[in-house]
Amino acid sequence: MALRWHAGVARDPRTSTPLPLPSLDKVFAALGDESRLAIVRLLLDGRPRTAGEIAAQVSLPASTCSYHLTKLLNASITVCVADGTLRQPILRREALADRLPGLLALIRHGVPSSVESPPPSAPGKGATG
């Protein structure tokens, strides 16, 4: 499917309706899987790739990669762009940046170690008993 753009909004060429913004629950559910997160990291550079190229670059069997690409598509994280007979998944960077500012930077660079785990509580604080 070739993607049409109108006023910065991706539209389905078959219906000319705007593609939905990614919903928070679907985005976080999809990105909760390490394989899908690796695929999104790969797609951040904006280079078009086939599913086979993606599978090879993230070290997944083709069928497993296809499954994960479908999950990303269904979560509106990617769109599938037609290039002749090829179908290439493209990251919906603008939609994700609008809906979840800062998310793509976190995906690209990871979560800072100071945020990953809370500091230990001071003695006498925290659990009551």
C-alpha positions in Angstrom: 0.0 0.0 0.0 1.5 3.3 -1.0 1.1 5.9 1.8 -0.4 9.3 1.0 0.4 12.3 3.0 -1.9 15.3 3.4 -1.0 18.2 5.7 1.5 16.0 7.5 -1.1 13.2 8.2 -0.6 9.7 6.8 -3.7 8.5 4.9 -4.8 5.2 3.7 -4.8 5.5 -0.2 -7.7 3.1 -0.5 -10.0 5.2 1.7 -8.2 8.6 2.0 -9.0 8.4 5.7 -6.3 9.4 8.2 -4.4 6.6 9.8 -5.2 6.3 13.5 -2.9 7.7 16.1 -1.2 5.0 18.0 -3.1 4.1 21.2 -1.0 4.1 24.4 -2.0 0.6 25.5 -1.2 -0.9 22.1 2.1 0.9 21.8 3.3 -0.1 25.2 2.1 -3.7 24.8 3.9 -4.0 21.4 7.1 -2.4 22.7 7.1 -4.7 25.8 8.7 -7.4 23.6 12.5 -7.3 23.1 12.3 -8.5 19.5 9.8 -5.8 18.6 11.9 -3.2 20.4 14.9 -4.3 18.4 13.0 -3.9 15.2 11.8 -0.4 16.1 15.4 0.5 17.0 16.5 -0.7 13.5 13.7 1.3 11.8 14.7 4.5 13.6 17.2 5.3 10.9 14.4 5.6 8.3 16.0 3.3 5.8 13.5 1.2 3.9 14.0 -2.6 4.4 12.2 -5.7 3.5 11.0 -8.1 6.2 13.8 -10.5 5.2 16.4 -7.8 5.7 14.9 -6.9 9.1 14.8 -10.5 10.1 18.5 -11.0 9.2 19.6 -7.8 11.0 17.8 -8.6 14.2 18.7 -12.3 14.1 15.1 -13.7 13.9 13.7 -16.4 11.7 11.6 -14.9 8.9 8.3 -16.2 10.3 9.0 -14.9 13.7 10.0 -11.5 12.3 6.8 -11.4 10.2 4.7 -12.1 13.4 6.4 -9.2 15.2 6.1 -6.8 12.2 2.4 -7.6 12.1 2.1 -6.7 15.8 3.9 -3.4 15.2 1.6 -2.7 12.3 -1.5 -3.5 14.3 -0.3 -1.2 17.1 0.0 1.7 14.5 3.7 1.9 15.3 4.6 1.1 11.6 2.9 1.4 8.3 3.5 -0.8 5.3 4.7 1.1 2.2 4.5 -0.4 -1.2 7.6 -0.1 -3.4 6.7 -2.0 -6.6 6.2 -5.6 -5.5 8.0 -5.1 -2.2 6.2 -4.2 1.1 8.4 -2.3 3.5 7.5 -1.5 7.1 8.2 2.2 8.0 8.2 3.6 11.5 5.5 6.2 12.1 8.0 8.6 13.6 5.8 11.7 13.6 2.8 10.0 15.0 4.8 8.4 17.8 6.6 11.7 18.5 3.3 13.6 18.7 1.5 11.0 20.8 4.5 10.1 23.1 7.1 12.9 23.1 10.5 11.5 24.0 9.6 7.9 23.4 11.8 7.5 20.3 14.8 9.0 22.1 14.3 6.5 24.9 14.1 3.6 22.4 17.2 4.8 20.6 19.4 5.5 23.7 17.8 3.4 26.3 16.6 4.3 29.8 19.3 6.1 31.8 20.6 3.9 34.6 19.5 6.4 37.2 15.9 5.7 36.2 16.0 2.0 35.8 15.9 1.1 39.5 14.8 3.2 42.4 17.3 4.0 45.1 17.2 1.8 48.2 15.1 3.2 51.0 16.8 4.7 54.0 16.9 2.6 57.2 13.7 2.9 59.1 11.8 4.1 56.0 9.7 2.2 53.6 8.2 -1.1 54.8 6.1 -0.8 57.9 5.6 -3.7 60.2 
